[in-house]
Amino acid sequence: MGDRKVAIITGAGTGVGAACSNWLAAHGYNVLINYATSKLAAETVAESCCAHGDALAVQGDVSKDNDCRRLAEIAIDKWGQINALVNSAGTTQFVSMQDLEALSASDFERVYKVNLIGTYQMSRAVVPHIRKTNGAIVNVSSLAGLQGSGSSHAYAASKGALNTLTLSLARNLAPEIRVNAVLPGMIQGRWVKEGVGEESYERIKKQWSESSALGTVCKPEQVADVIGWLITAASTITGQLITVDSGMSLGKPPIIGR
């Protein structure tokens, strides 16, 4: 097995998933970088290898159970163990939440298949292996799942369900496996920018930073810091939904003067 631990990160071609791959590689992990269609996965592999890890990019669609099981098998065949899983794969439909005609049943199904069912299937595929290593699973959820906000009703609902799935997995996989979720707010990067366009992205980013307690918008690397900590250091934490939103859910404190 070697001295290095092993992590699978889904949706790791870009964004939070890519940042997690780099973080874990720099902290003693070999990483299997799963991607659906991203051409940027090769860059993530290169960066993770530069962080002194062994990295392998594997295409796979987490909405397909066979792909999930194949990812687990590839990791075992290459490294002999699995110590951590980061369920970062996600999708949405960027539409106005005021327009209830903007989403069809098939839109809901597509989002749920990746964000919720994909997480369940990927977790199920690795559990027999992570149980042997007393490892950890971290699900990348969203503040939208708490607030009913975000890019669409389908997205918010899928993340709300993912939060509950995190709790039920944590309860039933203990004590061998810890399961937690991080709930980012807006994250800087191409995902939102490509979804809403450059102009809207800059406007939303400005509004978010002005409304958050810390006056900032998180970067993928900052979310990865929390995920990495949950995997490597938080040995007594399980079943938690950890908000990572620069204090947006708090809002800026009022200035009280005389």
C-alpha positions in Angstrom: 0.0 0.0 0.0 2.8 2.4 0.7 2.9 5.3 3.1 0.7 7.6 1.2 -3.1 7.5 1.7 -5.5 7.5 -1.1 -8.4 9.8 -2.0 -11.0 9.8 -4.7 -12.3 13.3 -5.7 -15.3 13.5 -8.0 -15.9 16.5 -10.2 -12.2 17.3 -9.8 -11.4 18.7 -13.2 -12.0 22.3 -12.0 -13.1 24.4 -9.0 -13.4 22.9 -5.5 -12.7 19.4 -6.7 -9.4 20.4 -8.4 -8.4 22.4 -5.3 -9.1 19.4 -3.1 -7.0 17.2 -5.3 -4.1 19.6 -5.0 -4.6 20.0 -1.2 -4.7 16.3 -0.5 -1.7 15.6 -2.8 0.3 18.2 -0.8 -0.7 16.5 2.5 0.3 12.9 1.8 -2.4 11.5 -0.5 -2.4 9.8 -3.9 -5.5 11.1 -5.7 -7.9 9.7 -8.2 -9.2 12.8 -10.1 -12.6 12.0 -11.5 -14.1 14.2 -14.2 -17.0 14.0 -16.5 -16.0 16.0 -19.6 -13.5 18.5 -18.5 -10.3 19.0 -20.6 -8.8 20.7 -17.5 -8.4 17.4 -15.6 -4.9 17.0 -17.1 -3.8 20.3 -15.5 -5.1 19.1 -12.1 -3.2 15.9 -12.5 0.0 17.9 -13.3 -0.5 20.2 -10.3 -1.2 17.3 -7.9 1.8 15.4 -9.1 3.9 18.6 -8.5 2.6 18.5 -5.0 4.5 15.2 -4.5 1.5 12.9 -5.0 0.6 10.2 -7.5 -2.4 11.4 -9.4 -4.6 9.7 -11.9 -7.4 11.3 -14.0 -10.4 9.0 -14.7 -13.4 10.0 -16.7 -16.7 8.9 -15.2 -20.3 10.0 -14.7 -21.4 9.6 -11.1 -25.0 9.4 -12.1 -24.1 6.0 -13.5 -23.6 3.3 -10.8 -21.3 1.3 -13.0 -19.0 4.3 -13.4 -18.9 4.8 -9.6 -18.0 1.2 -9.0 -15.3 1.4 -11.7 -13.7 4.4 -10.1 -13.4 2.5 -6.8 -12.0 -0.5 -8.5 -9.4 1.5 -10.3 -8.2 3.1 -7.1 -7.9 -0.2 -5.4 -6.1 -1.8 -8.3 -3.6 1.0 -8.4 -3.0 1.8 -4.8 -4.6 -1.0 -2.7 -6.7 1.1 -0.4 -9.1 4.1 -0.2 -8.9 6.4 2.8 -11.1 9.3 1.7 -13.8 10.3 -0.7 -14.8 13.9 -1.7 -18.1 14.0 -3.5 -17.6 17.3 -5.4 -19.4 16.4 -8.7 -22.4 18.7 -9.2 -24.6 20.3 -11.8 -27.4 22.8 -12.0 -29.7 24.7 -14.4 -29.1 28.5 -14.2 -32.6 30.0 -14.3 -34.7 32.6 -12.5 -36.2 31.1 -9.3 -39.2 33.4 -9.8 -40.0 31.6 -13.1 -41.6 28.3 -12.1 -42.0 27.4 -15.8 -38.2 27.5 -16.3 -37.6 24.0 -15.0 -39.1 20.7 -16.3 -39.3 17.4 -14.5 -36.4 16.2 -16.6 -34.3 19.1 -15.4 -35.0 18.1 -11.8 -34.1 14.5 -12.6 -30.8 15.5 -14.2 -29.8 17.6 -11.3 -30.8 15.0 -8.7 -29.0 12.2 -10.5 -25.7 14.0 -10.2 -26.0 16.0 -7.0 -27.8 13.4 -4.8 -28.0 10.0 -6.4 -24.4 10.3 -7.7 -23.2 11.1 -4.2 -25.0 8.1 -2.8 -23.8 5.7 -5.5 -20.2 6.9 -5.2 -20.3 6.6 -1.4 -21.8 3.1 -1.7 -19.0 2.0 -4.0 -16.2 3.0 -1.7 -17.7 2.2 1.7 -16.3 -1.4 1.9 -12.8 0.0 1.3 -13.0 3.1 3.4 -14.4 1.1 6.3 -11.1 -0.9 6.4 -9.1 2.3 6.7 -11.3 4.2 9.2 -11.5 6.9 6.6 -13.8 9.9 5.8 -16.3 11.1 3.3 -16.9 14.8 2.6 -19.9 15.9 0.5 -19.8 19.3 -1.2 -23.2 20.7 -0.6 -24.3 24.3 -0.7 -25.7 27.1 1.4 -28.6 26.9 -1.1 -29.7 23.7 0.5 -30.3 25.6 3.8 -31.7 28.8 2.4 -33.6 27.7 -0.7 -31.5 30.1 -2.7 -29.0 29.6 -5.6 -29.2 28.9 -9.3 -32.5 27.0 -9.4 -35.1 25.3 -7.3 -33.8 21.9 -8.5 -30.3 22.8 -7.3 -31.5 24.1 -3.9 -33.7 21.0 -3.4 -31.0 18.6 -4.4 -28.5 20.2 -1.9 -31.1 20.1 0.8 -31.6 16.4 0.2 -27.8 16.0 0.2 -27.6 17.5 3.6 -30.0 14.9 4.9 -28.2 12.2 3.1 -25.0 13.3 4.9 -26.7 12.9 8.3 -28.1 9.5 7.5 -24.8 8.2 6.1 -22.9 9.6 9.1 -25.3 7.9 11.5 -25.2 4.5 9.8 -21.5 4.3 8.8 -20.1 5.2 12.2 -17.9 4.4 14.0 -15.6 3.3 11.2 -16.3 6.1 8.7 -16.9 9.8 9.3 -19.2 11.7 7.0 -19.6 15.4 6.8 -20.6 18.1 4.4 -19.3 21.6 3.5 -21.9 24.1 2.5 -20.2 26.9 0.5 -21.9 30.1 -0.5 -20.8 31.7 -3.7 -17.4 30.6 -4.9 -15.2 32.6 -7.2 -14.5 30.9 -10.5 -15.6 29.8 -13.9 -18.7 27.7 -12.9 -20.9 30.7 -11.9 -19.3 32.9 -14.5 -20.1 30.5 -17.3 -23.6 30.0 -15.9 -24.7 33.6 -15.7 -22.2 35.5 -17.9 -19.4 37.9 -17.0 -21.5 41.0 -16.2 -23.9 39.2 -13.9 -21.1 37.3 -12.3 -19.3 40.5 -11.3 -22.5 42.1 -10.0 -23.4 39.0 -7.9 -19.9 38.8 -6.6 -19.9 42.4 -5.5 -23.3 42.0 -3.9 -22.2 38.9 -2.1 -19.0 40.4 -0.7 -20.8 43.6 0.4 -23.4 41.5 2.3 -21.1 38.9 3.9 -19.7 39.5 7.4 -16.1 39.0 6.2 -16.6 41.1 3.1 -15.2 38.4 0.8 -16.2 35.7 -1.6 -14.6 32.3 -1.1 -12.1 30.9 -3.4 -12.0 27.1 -4.2 -8.8 26.8 -2.3 -10.4 28.1 0.8 -13.2 25.6 0.6 -10.6 22.9 0.0 -8.8 23.9 3.2 -12.0 23.0 5.2 -12.5 19.8 3.4 -8.9 18.8 3.9 -9.1 19.5 7.6 -12.3 17.4 7.9 -10.5 14.5 6.2 -7.1 14.7 7.9 -7.6 16.3 11.3 -11.2 16.3 12.5 -11.1 12.9 14.0 -14.1 13.4 16.3 -16.4 15.3 13.9 -19.1 13.5 11.9 -22.6 14.3 10.8 -21.9 18.0 10.5 -23.0 20.5 7.9 -20.3 23.1 7.9 -21.1 26.4 6.2 -18.2 28.0 4.3 -19.6 31.3 3.1 -17.5 34.2 4.5 -20.3 34.8 6.9 -22.9 35.5 4.3 -25.5 33.6 6.3 -24.9 35.9 9.2 -24.9 39.2 7.2 -22.8 42.1 8.2 -23.3 43.1 11.8 -25.0 46.4 12.3 -22.9 49.4 13.3 -24.3 50.7 16.6 -23.2 54.2 17.5 -24.2 56.7 20.1 
